[in-house]
Amino acid sequence: MSTPPTTIPLNPADLEALVRRVVREELVRLLRAPLHSILEDEKHEGPEDPTEDERLLQEALTVLRDYGDKPEAWMSWEDFEAELERAEAAGELPG
């Protein structure tokens, strides 16, 4: 059986006070919560795979060894996005 709706009259000042209190309490709660980086969030972790972890590490070290001391070989994020957009517009990207 459905319960009939309840109407609670509020004047604008009471409504504003209620909204301000709720927002203030939520901000206080958020500010007290510890900040975590994406690196600390275990939801982003896959299954344990030491072999794959080692392979990825070796690939990263190879890239650093081959290009780390050659700044001209690196690309800024903005340049990368521009190149990606250009390749997409030219139809050079698969599927």
C-alpha positions as a printed Julia matrix, in Angstrom:
95×3 Matrix{Float64}:
  0.0     0.0     0.0
  1.37    3.4    -0.97
  1.87    6.07    1.65
  0.46    9.46    0.68
  3.06   12.19    0.08
  3.83   14.6     2.89
  4.09   18.33    2.24
  6.3    20.37    4.53
  6.01   24.11    3.98
  9.32   26.0     4.07
  9.84   29.66    3.65
 12.76   30.69    1.39
 14.98   31.69    4.32
 14.54   28.28    6.01
 15.21   26.47    2.72
 18.38   28.52    2.15
 19.57   27.78    5.7
 18.93   24.06    5.19
 20.82   23.98    1.88
 23.74   25.94    3.34
 23.94   23.56    6.33
 23.91   20.47    4.12
 26.56   21.9     1.78
 28.72   22.97    4.74
 28.48   19.51    6.34
 29.35   17.82    3.05
 32.35   20.1     2.5
 33.6    19.42    6.02
 33.24   15.67    5.44
 35.11   15.87    2.13
 37.88   18.03    3.57
 38.43   15.57    6.42
 38.72   12.61    4.05
 42.32   11.73    3.21
 43.45   12.54   -0.31
 44.61    9.59   -2.35
 46.25    9.51   -5.7
 45.17    7.21   -8.49
 48.34    5.24   -7.8
 47.09    4.37   -4.31
 43.66    3.25   -5.5
 43.62   -0.54   -5.64
 40.52   -0.53   -7.88
 42.9     0.27  -10.76
 45.06   -2.77  -10.11
 44.78   -5.89  -12.17
 45.59   -9.38  -10.98
 49.05  -10.1    -9.64
 51.3   -10.93  -12.58
 55.0   -10.6   -11.72
 56.08  -11.81  -15.17
 54.02   -9.14  -16.96
 55.12   -6.51  -14.44
 58.75   -7.34  -15.16
 58.16   -7.21  -18.93
 56.52   -3.76  -18.65
 59.36   -2.54  -16.45
 61.96   -3.74  -18.95
 60.09   -2.03  -21.81
 59.95    1.23  -19.87
 63.65    1.02  -19.02
 64.47    0.36  -22.68
 62.53    3.45  -23.75
 64.29    5.55  -21.11
 67.67    4.17  -22.11
 67.04    4.76  -25.82
 65.34    8.16  -25.62
 65.83    9.55  -22.12
 68.82   11.72  -22.99
 67.33   12.91  -26.3
 64.7    15.53  -25.48
 63.98   16.0   -29.18
 62.63   12.42  -29.24
 59.94   13.23  -26.68
 56.62   14.92  -27.42
 54.52   17.14  -25.18
 51.0    16.04  -24.3
 49.58   18.92  -26.34
 51.67   17.93  -29.38
 50.6    14.31  -28.95
 46.91   15.29  -28.88
 47.37   17.48  -31.96
 49.11   14.63  -33.81
 46.37   12.22  -32.77
 43.66   14.58  -34.01
 45.53   15.07  -37.29
 45.91   11.3   -37.81
 42.25   10.75  -36.95
 41.12   13.44  -39.39
 43.33   11.94  -42.11
 41.8     8.48  -41.51
 45.17    7.02  -40.51
 43.87    5.32  -37.36
 42.44    1.81  -37.41
 38.76    1.12  -36.78
